[in-house]
Amino acid sequence: MLVVQNTKNKSVLPKESVELRVAIIGLFPWALEGEGPAGRVRGFASALHEAGAKVSVYVVSNDDSSHRWDWRGVTINSIARGVAYRAGKKNDWQDFWPISYFRKRALSGSMDLLRKKLQYDCEAGDMPEVVIFYNQDIHYALTIWLLCRRLGISFIQQYAERHKWDDYANGWRSTYYCSERLHYFVIPWIADGGIVISKLLKRHVDLVGARRALLVPLINTDSQYRETLSSSNDIWNLVCLSRGDRRDCLGMLLGAVLKIARTGIKIRLTIVGLAQSALTSYDIVIRREVACEVVRLRGFVANAELASVLSEAAGFILLRSADKSGAACLPSRVGEFFKYGVPVIMSRVGDMPDYFRDMRDAVFVGSEAELTDRLRLLVGNFQACADIGACGRETAQKCFSPLVIGRAMTRYCAEVRNSKRRPSIAEAKLH
C-alpha cells in the first residue's frame, strides 16, 4: 500500500514526472457552508496540477458559486441545479427513508447532466484516464463507478468520514449513516483505488479488501499569511469552526472558556458555521450563563466574511471526540489555520500528533481541565503564541506541501491507470 505520510517534518517525495489526465468529481448535495469538501477537492486539483498532471474538475453543487473559487488554472466544469438542490439540503427532518428517496430523485437531474458532460468530453477526445470521486453516498458512488467502467476509466474513491450512528439525530435509522456504512462495505472492494484522509480509514478500507490505498491527510493550498500576533488587542479572540456536531466537543470548549472568563481574563470565543438547530440550542445555553459578551455564535457565513473572522483570531480551536468518528476525520481547515501563524489548539485524537509537536507546533489537549490550563497559559502570552504559530506554519508547509503530495498522487494515479486496460475513444462511446 502507498502512503503519503510526513511524520515530524520527514517527507516522501517521488521525483519522477508522469503524464496523466485526471478528472475530479465533487458532488455536494447540500450547500457548501464551511467549504470543507470544496477545499479538499481544490487541494487535490492544485496538487495534481502543480505536479504536472492535466486536471479537470466537475463540481455538482446547489449553486453556481464554483467559478468564484481559486482553481489555479485547473479546468472547472460547474453543474448546478438550484431548485432541485434545495431539496437536498441536509436537515434532520429529511433524514428518513421515504423523504430521502424523493431527495435523491430531485438530485438525479444533476447526475444526468454530469454523466452527459463527462461522456461528451470523452467523445471529444478529452477522456480522463482516472476519475477521483468525492462523495460517500453509495447511490452516487455506484453511478459514477458504472460510468467509469463503461468508459474504461479508472475509478478512485476518496474516503473522508466514518460516522457513528449517534452522530445523527435519527441514530441508526439515519439514511446518511446507513448509506455511508453500505458504501464502506461495497466501494473499497470494487473501486480501482482509494484515497483516505486518516490512518484509521486506511486500516478500515484495507480490511474490507481495497486493492490499493493512498493516505493523503491534508494539502496546504491557502496563500494568505498573517505574520505576527498583535499585542495591542485587549481581548484574546479564539475562533472555532463547527456545525455543532457531537464529535466537535463544544460543551467541553464552552466549559473551559467560561471558567477562564469568570476569573476576569479577557477572552472571547467565536463559533462559526453552526447549523440552525445547534445555533438555537447553544444560544439558549449562552443566555442562561449570561455569557453573550464572551461567546459569539454564528451560523454559516460567506467566504469573504469568514476570511475576515479568521484573520482576527489569536488562536484556533479544533476539538474532536476520542472515538472512531473523531479519529477518522481530519478537517480540511487544519492546514488553513496554520497559515495564519497563530496557535492551533487540537484534541489529542487521530493523526495530528504524528505531524505536530505539542507546545512547539501546536497545542494538544485531552480534557476540559487540560484545555482550561493551556488556555490560561496562552492568553496574553503573545511571544509564546507567536513562536508556536510560526513553528506550526513551517511544519504544515513541509508536511502538506501541494508539490510533495501532488507528485505522490500523480504516481499513485498512474499506477492505478496502468493496472487497468482502457478502450479506445471509439470503444468508449455510449449510445
URCOR-V782693 format. One record per pair of residues at least 6 apart in sequence whose C-alpha atoms are under 8 Angstrom apart, sorted by the first residue. I is the first residue (numbers start at 1). J is the second residue. If there is no record, write none. Layout:
# URCOR-V782693
I|J + I|J
This chain:
# URCOR-V782693
1|212 + 1|213 + 1|214 + 2|212 + 2|213 + 2|214 + 2|215 + 2|412 + 3|213 + 3|214 + 3|215 + 3|216 + 4|11 + 4|12 + 4|214 + 4|215 + 4|216 + 4|217 + 4|405 + 4|408 + 5|11 + 5|12 + 5|215 + 5|216 + 5|217 + 5|399 + 6|12 + 6|355 + 6|399 + 6|400 + 7|354 + 7|355 + 7|399 + 8|354 + 8|355 + 8|356 + 8|357 + 8|395 + 9|355 + 9|395 + 9|398 + 9|399 + 10|399 + 11|398 + 11|399 + 11|404 + 12|404 + 12|408 + 13|404 + 13|405 + 13|407 + 13|408 + 14|404 + 14|407 + 14|408 + 14|411 + 15|407 + 16|407 + 16|411 + 17|51 + 17|52 + 17|407 + 17|411 + 18|52 + 18|53 + 18|410 + 18|411 + 18|414 + 19|52 + 19|53 + 19|54 + 20|52 + 20|53 + 20|54 + 20|129 + 20|410 + 20|413 + 20|414 + 21|53 + 21|54 + 21|55 + 21|127 + 21|128 + 21|129 + 21|130 + 22|53 + 22|54 + 22|55 + 22|56 + 22|128 + 22|129 + 22|130 + 22|131 + 22|132 + 23|55 + 23|56 + 23|57 + 23|58 + 23|128 + 23|129 + 23|130 + 23|131 + 23|132 + 24|41 + 24|44 + 24|45 + 24|55 + 24|56 + 24|57 + 24|58 + 24|131 + 24|132 + 24|133 + 24|134 + 25|57 + 25|58 + 25|59 + 25|60 + 25|131 + 25|132 + 25|133 + 25|134 + 26|37 + 26|38 + 26|41 + 26|57 + 26|58 + 26|59 + 26|60 + 26|133 + 26|134 + 26|135 + 27|59 + 27|60 + 27|61 + 27|133 + 27|134 + 27|135 + 28|37 + 28|59 + 28|60 + 28|61 + 28|62 + 28|135 + 29|60 + 29|61 + 29|62 + 29|85 + 29|88 + 29|89 + 29|107 + 30|61 + 30|62 + 30|85 + 30|86 + 30|88 + 30|89 + 30|90 + 31|61 + 31|62 + 31|63 + 31|89 + 32|38 + 32|61 + 33|273 + 33|300 + 33|301 + 33|302 + 34|241 + 34|273 + 34|300 + 34|301 + 36|331 + 36|332 + 36|333 + 37|134 + 37|332 + 39|332 + 39|333 + 40|218 + 40|219 + 40|332 + 41|134 + 42|70 + 42|71 + 42|221 + 43|219 + 43|220 + 43|221 + 43|402 + 44|219 + 44|406 + 45|55 + 45|56 + 45|57 + 45|71 + 45|74 + 46|71 + 46|72 + 46|74 + 46|221 + 46|402 + 46|406 + 47|219 + 47|402 + 47|403 + 47|405 + 47|406 + 47|407 + 48|54 + 48|55 + 48|402 + 48|403 + 48|406 + 48|407 + 48|409 + 48|410 + 49|55 + 49|74 + 49|406 + 50|402 + 50|403 + 50|406 + 51|403 + 51|406 + 51|407 + 51|410 + 53|410 + 55|74 + 55|75 + 56|74 + 56|75 + 56|76 + 56|77 + 57|74 + 57|75 + 57|76 + 57|77 + 58|76 + 58|77 + 58|78 + 58|79 + 58|114 + 59|66 + 59|76 + 59|77 + 59|78 + 59|79 + 60|78 + 60|79 + 60|80 + 60|110 + 60|114 + 61|78 + 61|79 + 61|80 + 61|81 + 61|85 + 62|80 + 62|81 + 62|82 + 62|83 + 62|84 + 62|85 + 62|86 + 63|80 + 63|81 + 63|82 + 64|78 + 64|79 + 64|80 + 66|78 + 67|76 + 67|78 + 79|110 + 79|113 + 79|114 + 80|110 + 81|109 + 81|110 + 84|106 + 84|107 + 84|109 + 85|106 + 85|107 + 87|103 + 87|106 + 88|103 + 88|104 + 88|106 + 88|107 + 92|169 + 92|170 + 94|100 + 95|170 + 95|174 + 95|175 + 95|176 + 96|173 + 96|174 + 96|175 + 97|174 + 97|175 + 100|175 + 115|144 + 115|147 + 119|429 + 119|430 + 121|127 + 122|128 + 122|425 + 122|428 + 122|429 + 123|425 + 123|426 + 123|428 + 123|429 + 125|425 + 127|425 + 128|153 + 129|153 + 129|154 + 129|417 + 129|422 + 130|153 + 130|154 + 130|155 + 130|156 + 130|413 + 130|416 + 130|417 + 131|148 + 131|153 + 131|154 + 131|155 + 131|156 + 132|155 + 132|156 + 132|157 + 132|158 + 133|141 + 133|144 + 133|155 + 133|156 + 133|157 + 133|158 + 134|157 + 134|158 + 134|159 + 135|141 + 135|158 + 135|159 + 136|158 + 136|159 + 136|179 + 136|180 + 136|183 + 137|176 + 137|179 + 137|180 + 137|183 + 138|179 + 138|180 + 138|182 + 138|183 + 138|187 + 139|179 + 141|157 + 141|183 + 141|187 + 142|187 + 145|155 + 145|191 + 148|154 + 148|155 + 149|155 + 150|428 + 150|430 + 151|422 + 151|423 + 151|427 + 151|428 + 151|429 + 151|430 + 152|421 + 152|422 + 152|423 + 152|428 + 153|417 + 153|422 + 154|192 + 154|416 + 154|417 + 154|420 + 155|191 + 155|192 + 155|193 + 156|191 + 156|192 + 156|193 + 156|194 + 156|195 + 157|187 + 157|188 + 157|191 + 157|193 + 157|194 + 157|195 + 158|194 + 158|195 + 158|196 + 159|194 + 159|195 + 159|196 + 159|197 + 159|201 + 160|196 + 160|197 + 160|198 + 160|201 + 160|328 + 160|329 + 160|330 + 161|201 + 161|325 + 161|328 + 161|329 + 162|180 + 162|201 + 162|324 + 162|325 + 162|328 + 162|329 + 163|177 + 163|324 + 163|325 + 164|177 + 164|324 + 164|325 + 165|171 + 165|172 + 165|174 + 165|177 + 166|172 + 167|245 + 167|246 + 167|247 + 168|174 + 168|177 + 171|177 + 172|178 + 184|205 + 184|208 + 185|208 + 188|194 + 188|205 + 188|208 + 188|209 + 188|210 + 188|211 + 189|208 + 189|209 + 189|210 + 189|211 + 190|210 + 191|210 + 191|211 + 192|211 + 192|212 + 192|416 + 193|210 + 193|211 + 193|212 + 193|213 + 193|416 + 194|210 + 194|212 + 194|213 + 194|214 + 195|213 + 195|214 + 195|215 + 195|216 + 196|202 + 196|213 + 196|214 + 196|215 + 196|216 + 196|217 + 197|215 + 197|216 + 197|217 + 197|218 + 197|328 + 197|329 + 197|330 + 198|215 + 198|216 + 198|217 + 198|327 + 198|328 + 198|329 + 198|330 + 198|350 + 198|351 + 199|215 + 199|328 + 199|351 + 200|324 + 200|327 + 200|328 + 200|350 + 201|328 + 202|213 + 202|214 + 202|215 + 205|213 + 206|212 + 206|213 + 214|409 + 214|412 + 216|405 + 217|330 + 217|400 + 218|330 + 218|332 + 218|334 + 218|335 + 218|400 + 219|335 + 219|400 + 219|401 + 219|402 + 219|405 + 220|335 + 220|336 + 220|396 + 220|397 + 220|400 + 220|401 + 220|402 + 221|336 + 221|402 + 222|335 + 222|336 + 222|339 + 223|339 + 224|339 + 224|340 + 225|339 + 225|340 + 225|341 + 226|311 + 226|339 + 226|340 + 226|341 + 227|340 + 227|341 + 228|341 + 228|342 + 228|386 + 229|314 + 229|341 + 229|342 + 229|382 + 229|385 + 229|386 + 230|382 + 231|380 + 231|382 + 234|266 + 235|266 + 235|267 + 235|268 + 236|266 + 236|267 + 236|268 + 236|314 + 236|379 + 236|380 + 237|267 + 237|268 + 237|269 + 237|270 + 237|312 + 237|313 + 237|314 + 237|315 + 238|267 + 238|268 + 238|269 + 238|270 + 238|313 + 238|314 + 238|315 + 238|316 + 238|317 + 239|269 + 239|270 + 239|271 + 239|272 + 239|309 + 239|310 + 239|313 + 239|314 + 239|315 + 239|316 + 239|317 + 240|269 + 240|270 + 240|271 + 240|272 + 240|316 + 240|317 + 240|318 + 241|271 + 241|272 + 241|273 + 241|274 + 241|317 + 241|318 + 242|248 + 242|271 + 242|272 + 242|273 + 242|274 + 243|272 + 243|273 + 243|274 + 243|275 + 243|278 + 244|250 + 244|274 + 244|275 + 244|278 + 244|279 + 245|278 + 246|321 + 247|319 + 247|320 + 247|321 + 247|325 + 247|326 + 248|318 + 248|319 + 248|320 + 248|321 + 249|319 + 249|320 + 249|321 + 250|319 + 252|367 + 252|368 + 253|319 + 253|368 + 253|371 + 255|368 + 256|368 + 256|369 + 256|371 + 256|372 + 257|267 + 257|268 + 257|269 + 257|372 + 258|291 + 258|294 + 259|372 + 260|267 + 260|372 + 260|376 + 261|267 + 261|294 + 267|294 + 267|379 + 268|293 + 268|294 + 268|295 + 268|296 + 269|294 + 269|295 + 269|296 + 270|295 + 270|296 + 270|297 + 270|298 + 271|295 + 271|296 + 271|297 + 271|298 + 272|297 + 272|298 + 272|299 + 272|300 + 272|301 + 273|298 + 273|299 + 273|300 + 273|301 + 274|297 + 274|298 + 274|299 + 274|300 + 275|299 + 275|300 + 276|299 + 279|297 + 279|298 + 279|299 + 282|297 + 283|297 + 286|292 + 286|295 + 311|340 + 313|342 + 314|342 + 314|343 + 315|342 + 315|343 + 315|344 + 315|345 + 316|337 + 316|342 + 316|343 + 316|344 + 316|345 + 317|344 + 317|345 + 317|346 + 318|344 + 318|345 + 318|346 + 318|347 + 319|345 + 319|346 + 319|347 + 320|326 + 320|327 + 320|346 + 320|347 + 320|349 + 321|327 + 321|347 + 321|349 + 322|349 + 326|349 + 326|350 + 327|349 + 327|350 + 327|351 + 328|350 + 329|350 + 330|350 + 330|351 + 335|396 + 335|400 + 337|344 + 338|344 + 338|389 + 338|392 + 338|393 + 338|396 + 339|393 + 339|396 + 340|389 + 340|393 + 341|386 + 341|388 + 341|389 + 341|390 + 341|392 + 341|393 + 342|385 + 342|386 + 342|388 + 342|389 + 342|390 + 343|361 + 343|362 + 343|363 + 343|385 + 343|386 + 343|388 + 343|389 + 343|392 + 344|362 + 344|363 + 344|389 + 345|362 + 345|363 + 345|364 + 345|365 + 346|362 + 346|363 + 346|364 + 346|365 + 347|364 + 347|365 + 347|366 + 348|364 + 348|365 + 348|366 + 353|364 + 355|395 + 355|399 + 356|362 + 356|392 + 356|395 + 358|364 + 359|388 + 360|387 + 360|388 + 360|391 + 360|392 + 361|388 + 361|389 + 361|390 + 361|391 + 361|392 + 361|393 + 361|395 + 362|388 + 362|389 + 362|392 + 363|374 + 365|371 + 365|374 + 378|384 + 378|385
